């Protein structure tokens, strides 16, 4: 059975193409739940009108399905709470020039 850590690790492959960084370090990944062979991913985008939204969703689905034991992926896009740069890792903030 897949673990949350397994899924988190592969989601580091998913990049926001506009910022060139992975969604984990950007703080766009809000939650990952694993139940049997189903993974539920709650994520956000940097803005509601983010043109990369569909691509990011496809990449999350693809990456999560690469984890052995994952058969189904459920995605939930949320803007509650809205994403802000405060959610980024310290490394991402440094690379992108925040703070």
LOTORDO-401049 format. One record per residue: x, y, z of N, C-alpha, C, O, CB in turn; residue in one letter. Coordinates in pm, 1 decimal. Last residue first. Glycine has a CB too. Layout:
ATOM     n.east    n.north       n.up    ca.east   ca.north      ca.up     c.east    c.north       c.up     o.east    o.north       o.up    cb.east   cb.north      cb.up   residu
ATOM          X          Y          Z          X          Y          Z          X          Y          Z          X          Y          Z          X          Y          Z        a
...
//
This chain:
ATOM     n.east    n.north       n.up    ca.east   ca.north      ca.up     c.east    c.north       c.up     o.east    o.north       o.up    cb.east   cb.north      cb.up   residu
ATOM     1128.9     3758.2       92.5     1173.7     3762.1      231.4     1319.6     3760.1      247.2     1369.6     3763.1      359.6     1118.2     3651.3      305.7        x
ATOM     1182.3     3612.0     -223.5     1086.1     3658.3     -122.3     1153.9     3655.7       14.1     1227.2     3562.3       46.5      956.4     3569.6     -121.6        x
ATOM     1329.3     3510.4     -438.5     1355.2     3644.3     -391.6     1251.4     3701.0     -295.9     1233.8     3822.5     -287.3     1366.8     3732.5     -506.2        x
ATOM     1322.3     3250.9     -518.0     1234.4     3342.7     -588.7     1244.7     3486.8     -538.8     1176.8     3575.4     -590.7     1092.8     3295.7     -576.6        x
ATOM     1506.7     3137.4     -341.2     1529.0     3127.6     -486.0     1446.3     3229.6     -562.9     1493.3     3287.9     -660.6     1496.0     2987.1     -535.2        x
ATOM     1382.6     3193.7      -91.8     1515.8     3244.1     -122.8     1536.9     3247.0     -274.6     1580.1     3348.4     -329.5     1624.3     3157.1      -54.3        x
ATOM     1140.5     3054.5     -112.5     1140.1     3199.7      -89.7     1275.4     3260.6     -128.2     1280.7     3366.8     -190.2     1107.4     3231.3       58.7        x
ATOM     1238.1     2795.5     -139.3     1163.6     2856.1     -249.8     1161.1     3008.0     -235.3     1177.3     3081.0     -333.1     1019.6     2800.5     -255.3        x
ATOM     1355.8     2761.0      115.8     1437.3     2752.0       -5.9     1368.1     2820.2     -123.4     1431.5     2894.2     -198.6     1466.4     2605.3      -40.3        x
ATOM     1133.9     2780.1      285.0     1239.0     2882.1      292.9     1326.9     2881.5      168.3     1368.0     2987.0      120.1     1325.3     2860.0      417.4        x
ATOM      831.3     2712.7      100.5      943.0     2671.4      183.8     1046.1     2783.9      186.7     1045.2     2872.3      101.0     1005.9     2538.9      131.4        x
ATOM      530.8     2914.7      102.3      647.6     2855.8       36.7      751.4     2811.5      139.3      758.7     2865.3      249.8      710.0     2956.0      -61.5        x
ATOM      333.4     3055.6      225.7      321.1     2910.1      228.0      444.9     2840.0      169.5      461.1     2719.1      186.1      196.7     2867.9      150.9        x
ATOM      375.6     3321.6      171.9      410.0     3273.9      306.3      406.4     3121.5      315.6      469.8     3063.9      404.0      314.8     3333.8      409.2        x
ATOM      262.9     3376.5      -74.8      403.2     3337.4      -70.8      448.9     3288.3       67.1      551.0     3220.3       77.3      488.6     3453.4     -113.4        x
ATOM      -62.3     3217.2      -54.5       22.0     3337.0      -46.5      167.2     3289.5      -44.5      192.3     3172.6      -15.2      -12.1     3425.0       81.6        x
ATOM     -377.0     3088.4     -148.2     -231.7     3073.7     -146.3     -167.5     3211.2     -134.2     -212.3     3308.3     -195.2     -181.4     3000.6     -273.9        x
ATOM     -661.5     3106.6       67.8     -592.7     3144.7      -55.1     -441.2     3126.2      -39.5     -385.7     3145.9       68.6     -625.7     3291.1      -92.5        x
ATOM     -755.5     2808.4      250.8     -724.6     2951.3      241.6     -654.5     2982.4      110.0     -595.2     2893.9       48.2     -637.0     2995.6      360.4        x
ATOM     -919.5     2801.8      -33.2     -951.0     2828.2      106.4     -858.4     2748.5      195.8     -881.7     2629.2      215.2    -1097.5     2794.5      136.8        x
ATOM     -924.6     2723.0     -285.2     -865.3     2854.5     -263.0     -897.1     2900.0     -120.0     -900.9     3019.4      -90.3     -918.1     2958.0     -367.7        x
ATOM     -861.8     2399.9     -425.0     -921.7     2488.7     -325.8     -849.9     2623.4     -324.5     -732.0     2634.5     -358.1     -917.3     2424.5     -185.9        x
ATOM     -925.4     2106.5     -594.8     -866.7     2239.1     -606.3     -937.9     2329.8     -507.5    -1060.8     2336.2     -506.3     -877.2     2294.3     -752.3        x
ATOM     -871.8     1779.2     -547.4     -958.6     1887.7     -502.5     -879.9     2016.9     -509.1     -780.7     2034.7     -438.4    -1012.6     1862.3     -358.2        x
ATOM     -867.2     1464.2     -704.8     -807.7     1596.4     -688.4     -912.5     1695.1     -640.7    -1026.5     1694.8     -687.2     -744.6     1644.7     -819.8        x
ATOM     -798.8     1129.4     -658.9     -904.3     1230.2     -651.5     -838.4     1364.5     -621.5     -763.2     1377.4     -524.9    -1011.6     1193.5     -542.3        x
ATOM     -697.6      841.8     -817.1     -653.0      971.1     -765.3     -771.3     1066.7     -771.6     -835.0     1082.7     -875.7     -530.1     1026.8     -846.4        x
ATOM     -641.3      493.4     -786.8     -733.3      602.5     -813.9     -680.3      729.5     -748.2     -625.4      725.7     -638.1     -876.0      569.0     -763.1        x
ATOM     -431.0      323.8     -732.8     -517.5      292.6     -846.4     -609.3      407.6     -884.2     -650.7      419.0     -999.6     -600.2      171.0     -815.7        x
ATOM     -120.9      267.8     -599.3     -222.3      371.2     -622.5     -299.9      336.8     -748.2     -242.6      322.5     -856.2     -157.4      512.4     -634.7        x
ATOM       74.0       75.7     -596.3      -42.9       54.2     -512.5     -151.8      157.8     -531.4     -264.0      138.5     -484.7       -2.2       51.9     -370.4        x
ATOM      351.1      286.2     -650.6      297.9      150.1     -648.0      182.0      137.8     -550.0      190.2      183.2     -435.8      407.9       50.8     -611.3        x
ATOM      299.8      592.8     -804.9      329.9      528.3     -677.3      269.2      388.1     -678.2      149.8      372.4     -703.5      275.3      612.4     -556.8        x
ATOM      199.7      702.2    -1032.3      328.2      633.0    -1043.7      364.7      558.8     -915.1      451.3      471.3     -916.7      438.2      732.5    -1078.8        x
ATOM      -19.8      848.6     -963.5      -44.4      713.7    -1016.1       84.5      634.3    -1036.2       80.0      512.7    -1055.0     -119.6      722.3    -1147.8        x
ATOM       97.6     1092.3     -900.3       41.8     1009.7     -791.9       18.6      866.5     -838.3       35.5      772.8     -760.2      -90.2     1069.9     -740.6        x
ATOM      164.6     1185.2    -1160.1      269.0     1153.8    -1062.4      216.1     1063.0     -952.4      282.7      966.5     -914.8      325.4     1282.1    -1001.4        x
ATOM      -91.9     1223.5    -1279.5        7.5     1133.4    -1338.2      110.6     1089.5    -1234.7      140.5      970.7    -1222.8       77.6     1201.4    -1456.2        x
ATOM     -207.8     1415.3    -1105.7     -272.0     1285.3    -1128.9     -170.4     1183.8    -1180.0     -163.4     1071.5    -1129.9     -388.3     1299.2    -1229.4        x
ATOM      -25.8     1626.8    -1135.7      -50.2     1568.8    -1003.7     -108.2     1428.9    -1019.2      -63.1     1334.9     -953.8     -145.6     1658.3     -920.7        x
ATOM      -53.9     1676.8    -1412.0       74.5     1629.9    -1360.2       60.8     1569.3    -1220.7      128.1     1471.1    -1189.6      174.6     1744.6    -1357.2        x
ATOM     -317.5     1769.8    -1425.0     -277.4     1649.3    -1498.8     -148.4     1591.1    -1443.0     -135.8     1469.5    -1428.5     -260.0     1680.8    -1647.9        x
ATOM     -290.1     2003.5    -1266.1     -381.9     1895.2    -1225.7     -345.0     1764.1    -1295.3     -341.5     1659.0    -1231.3     -528.8     1933.2    -1258.6        x
ATOM     -111.5     2151.1    -1425.1      -71.7     2109.9    -1291.3     -159.9     1995.4    -1242.2     -109.5     1900.0    -1182.7      -79.1     2228.5    -1194.1        x
ATOM     -273.9     2192.8    -1650.8     -148.9     2118.3    -1663.4     -102.6     2067.2    -1526.8      -59.4     1952.6    -1514.8      -39.9     2206.5    -1727.3        x
ATOM     -482.3     2353.5    -1545.0     -510.8     2220.7    -1600.4     -385.6     2133.0    -1613.5     -391.6     2012.3    -1589.7     -576.5     2235.4    -1736.3        x
ATOM     -320.2     2588.2    -1451.4     -403.0     2502.8    -1365.8     -431.6     2364.6    -1422.2     -407.4     2265.6    -1353.2     -531.6     2570.6    -1339.2        x
ATOM     -185.9     2775.6    -1593.8     -122.2     2644.4    -1583.9     -205.5     2545.6    -1501.8     -164.9     2430.6    -1484.7       16.1     2658.6    -1522.2        x
ATOM     -320.8     3013.7    -1567.5     -334.6     2941.1    -1693.5     -273.1     2801.4    -1689.7     -305.2     2717.7    -1774.1     -271.7     3020.1    -1804.3        x
ATOM     -499.8     3111.2    -1290.3     -370.3     3055.5    -1330.5     -386.1     2973.2    -1459.2     -457.6     2873.0    -1459.4     -310.8     2967.6    -1216.7        x
ATOM     -706.0     3250.2    -1172.0     -698.7     3248.0    -1317.5     -569.5     3189.0    -1371.2     -533.2     3214.1    -1486.1     -715.0     3385.9    -1370.2        x
ATOM     -655.3     3233.7     -899.8     -773.0     3166.9     -955.5     -765.7     3153.5    -1106.9     -814.3     3055.4    -1163.2     -898.5     3242.4     -917.4        x
ATOM     -306.5     3167.6     -830.8     -419.3     3258.3     -852.6     -534.4     3181.0     -914.8     -514.0     3075.7     -975.3     -378.5     3377.9     -943.1        x
ATOM     -150.2     2955.9     -761.8     -106.5     3087.6     -717.0     -214.7     3193.0     -737.8     -215.0     3296.0     -670.4       20.3     3128.4     -790.1        x
ATOM     -364.1     2693.5     -641.6     -285.4     2756.4     -746.9     -246.3     2895.1     -697.2     -303.9     2945.3     -600.6     -365.4     2764.0     -882.9        x
ATOM     -377.5     2398.6     -435.2     -421.6     2530.4     -477.7     -334.5     2576.2     -593.4     -243.3     2505.8     -636.8     -416.2     2631.7     -360.7        x
ATOM     -507.3     2077.1     -332.6     -402.3     2168.4     -377.3     -463.1     2301.3     -415.2     -585.0     2314.8     -426.1     -324.1     2109.4     -495.9        x
ATOM     -539.4     1761.1     -210.5     -597.1     1894.6     -205.3     -484.1     1992.8     -235.1     -379.3     1990.8     -170.6     -664.7     1924.0      -65.4        x
ATOM     -577.8     1437.2     -315.7     -484.1     1548.6     -310.9     -562.7     1679.3     -311.9     -642.2     1704.8     -402.4     -384.2     1542.8     -430.0        x
ATOM     -612.0     1109.4     -225.0     -684.0     1236.2     -236.8     -583.7     1349.4     -217.0     -514.3     1356.2     -115.6     -801.7     1245.6     -132.6        x
ATOM     -578.6      790.6     -355.4     -506.7      907.0     -304.7     -594.5     1028.9     -329.5     -644.9     1049.5     -439.9     -365.5      922.8     -373.2        x
ATOM     -658.5      452.7     -299.3     -702.2      584.4     -345.0     -622.2      694.0     -276.1     -601.0      690.9     -154.9     -852.3      603.7     -319.0        x
ATOM     -622.3      205.7     -195.9     -551.2      234.6     -320.6     -589.8      370.8     -379.0     -557.7      400.9     -493.9     -579.1      125.2     -422.8        x
ATOM     -648.9      299.2      132.1     -638.2      180.4       47.2     -559.8      217.1      -78.9     -443.2      255.5      -69.9     -779.9      124.0       10.6        x
ATOM     -599.4      627.6      126.2     -692.2      530.4      182.8     -700.1      412.4       86.6     -751.0      424.2      -24.8     -833.9      593.5      207.7        x
ATOM     -419.4      908.1      193.7     -412.1      778.7      126.4     -505.7      684.3      199.9     -493.0      663.8      320.6     -264.8      722.6      123.0        x
ATOM     -408.7     1253.6      131.6     -464.9     1144.5      210.1     -455.1     1017.3      127.0     -479.1     1018.2        6.2     -613.1     1174.0      251.7        x
ATOM     -256.6     1560.1      151.5     -254.6     1431.8       81.2     -309.9     1328.1      177.5     -263.6     1316.2      291.0     -109.0     1393.6       31.7        x
ATOM     -291.7     1915.2      114.1     -311.3     1791.3      188.7     -303.0     1671.8       94.9     -336.9     1680.0      -23.1     -446.6     1792.6      262.2        x
ATOM     -182.1     2132.0      -31.3     -244.0     2155.0       99.3     -258.5     2026.8      180.2     -239.8     2028.3      301.8     -379.6     2219.3       81.6        x
ATOM       56.8     2253.9     -235.1        1.4     2126.1     -191.2      -51.1     2144.6      -49.0       26.4     2169.9       43.2      109.0     2011.1     -198.0        x
ATOM      180.3     2491.6     -265.2       53.0     2473.4     -334.8      -15.5     2343.6     -295.1     -134.9     2326.6     -319.8       74.7     2476.1     -484.9        x
ATOM      430.6     2548.5     -174.8      321.0     2552.6      -78.3      184.3     2540.4     -142.7       83.3     2575.1      -81.6      327.3     2679.5        0.5        x
ATOM      653.1     2521.9     -325.9      575.9     2644.2     -345.5      461.1     2656.6     -245.8      400.9     2763.3     -233.6      521.7     2649.0     -486.8        x
ATOM      733.6     2266.8     -259.5      810.9     2379.6     -208.0      737.1     2512.2     -224.0      756.5     2604.3     -144.6      945.1     2386.9     -278.3        x
ATOM      525.4     2132.9     -403.5      545.6     2109.3     -260.6      619.9     2228.7     -199.7      575.2     2285.4     -100.0      624.6     1976.7     -236.7        x
ATOM      541.2     2200.6     -670.7      424.1     2245.6     -595.4      438.6     2224.4     -444.9      370.9     2291.1     -366.7      300.9     2173.7     -644.6        x
ATOM      867.3     2315.3     -779.8      766.9     2211.7     -753.1      657.5     2262.9     -659.3      678.3     2355.0     -580.3      833.5     2087.3     -692.6        x
ATOM      921.5     2581.7    -1018.8      947.3     2513.3     -891.5      835.8     2413.6     -865.6      726.1     2424.1     -920.3      958.5     2615.0     -773.8        x
ATOM      866.3     2759.3    -1224.2      977.1     2665.3    -1238.2     1016.4     2595.1    -1109.3     1131.2     2553.9    -1092.7     1095.1     2736.4    -1292.1        x
ATOM      659.8     2934.9    -1252.4      760.7     2966.4    -1151.2      879.7     2871.9    -1155.0      983.5     2900.9    -1095.5      698.6     2963.0    -1014.2        x
ATOM      513.9     2826.7    -1461.2      540.5     2970.9    -1461.9      652.0     3008.0    -1364.1      729.2     3100.6    -1389.2      412.9     3048.4    -1427.1        x
ATOM      479.6     2558.0    -1402.2      566.7     2596.0    -1514.5      598.6     2745.1    -1518.9      700.6     2784.8    -1575.1      502.3     2555.5    -1644.6        x
ATOM      512.9     2406.8    -1110.0      436.1     2518.1    -1164.2      522.8     2572.2    -1277.6      629.8     2627.3    -1251.4      402.1     2630.1    -1053.2        x
ATOM      575.8     2055.8    -1128.1      620.2     2194.8    -1122.1      511.3     2289.6    -1168.8      429.4     2256.9    -1254.7      745.4     2214.3    -1206.2        x
ATOM      612.5     1756.0     -974.1      511.9     1842.2    -1036.1      552.7     1987.9    -1017.2      562.9     2036.8     -904.7      370.5     1816.1     -975.8        x
ATOM      787.4     1614.7     -824.3      813.3     1618.5     -969.0      720.6     1717.0    -1040.2      747.3     1756.8    -1153.6      796.7     1478.4    -1029.7        x
ATOM      684.8     1604.9     -577.1      794.2     1701.0     -595.5      835.1     1709.4     -743.5      908.3     1800.1     -783.0      916.3     1661.0     -508.4        x
ATOM      520.0     1391.9     -579.4      459.6     1520.8     -613.8      564.3     1631.3     -623.4      535.0     1740.2     -672.9      353.6     1558.7     -510.6        x
ATOM      676.9     1187.3     -484.5      657.7     1196.7     -630.1      595.3     1329.4     -670.7      614.7     1375.3     -783.2      570.1     1081.9     -679.3        x
ATOM      663.6     1251.9     -205.3      791.5     1247.5     -276.7      772.2     1260.0     -427.6      844.3     1336.0     -492.4      865.5     1117.7     -244.5        x
ATOM      394.3     1222.7     -142.7      459.4     1353.9     -132.4      589.3     1358.6     -211.8      619.8     1458.3     -277.4      487.1     1387.8       13.9        x
ATOM      369.9      944.7     -174.5      298.6     1035.6     -264.8      362.6     1173.9     -261.5      382.7     1235.5     -366.2      149.1     1044.7     -226.5        x
ATOM      529.5      850.9       35.0      556.4      808.4     -103.1      494.1      906.2     -202.4      556.7      945.4     -300.9      502.0      665.7     -127.7        x
ATOM      397.4      965.6      255.0      533.3     1008.8      221.9      571.8      971.0       79.6      638.3     1048.2       10.4      632.9      948.4      319.6        x
ATOM      161.0      818.9      253.6      154.7      962.6      228.3      292.8     1014.7      188.1      304.2     1097.9       98.1      102.4     1037.9      353.3        x
ATOM      210.8      504.6       82.3      207.5      589.0      201.8      198.8      735.7      159.7      225.9      770.7       44.9      333.3      564.4      291.0        x
ATOM       44.8      225.0      -71.3      118.2      350.4      -79.7      108.5      426.5       52.2        9.9      414.1      124.8       65.0      436.4     -195.4        x
ATOM       83.3     -117.9        0.0        0.0        0.0        0.0       88.4      125.2        0.0      193.4      128.7       64.1      -95.1       -0.7      121.5        x
//
